[in-house]
């Protein structure tokens, strides 16, 4: 079973950037999709961005034009480049792997705080 470990979170000022990484213990090449979610206190978990096995990407409307998801299959790693960060982007960001039989695996999350 694939295990996921996120890193790259932290405290950043509004307008700043961060790059999150999600390293998988096994191959991500066979995964149907790799996705980033986020969960803020008192709010539901929401899908931020996803990338399929073929490289097709999708984004939440709130992050379009600011965030970019990418994958490096050779490194079993998925990235989330976050630019022009806003206070409302503050949340725990979680990596998710969706297998071909629709099983989900989650990482433990990394905290992103956007504040001056």
Buried (B, 14 or more C-beta within 10 A) or exposed (E): EBEBBBEBBEEBEEEBEBEBBBBBEBEBEEBBBBBBBBBBEEEEBEEBBBBBBEEEBBBBEEBEEBBBBBBEBEEBBBBBBBBEBEEEBBBBBBBBBBBEEEEEBBBEBBEBBBEE
